[in-house]
């Protein structure tokens, strides 16, 4: 679901994977 995806993206951001998450 979208909500879950958003949570995942936020978690990745905290870990520093926001740049590679595409």
C-alpha positions in Angstrom: 0.0 0.0 0.0 1.0 3.6 -0.4 1.2 4.2 3.3 3.6 1.4 3.7 5.7 2.7 0.8 5.9 6.1 2.4 7.0 4.6 5.7 9.7 2.6 3.9 11.0 5.7 2.2 11.2 7.6 5.4 13.1 4.8 7.1 15.5 4.6 4.2 16.0 8.3 4.4 17.0 8.0 8.1 19.5 5.3 7.1 20.9 7.4 4.2 19.5 5.3 1.4 17.3 8.1 0.1 19.7 8.8 -2.7 19.8 5.2 -3.9 16.1 4.5 -3.4 14.6 4.8 -6.9 
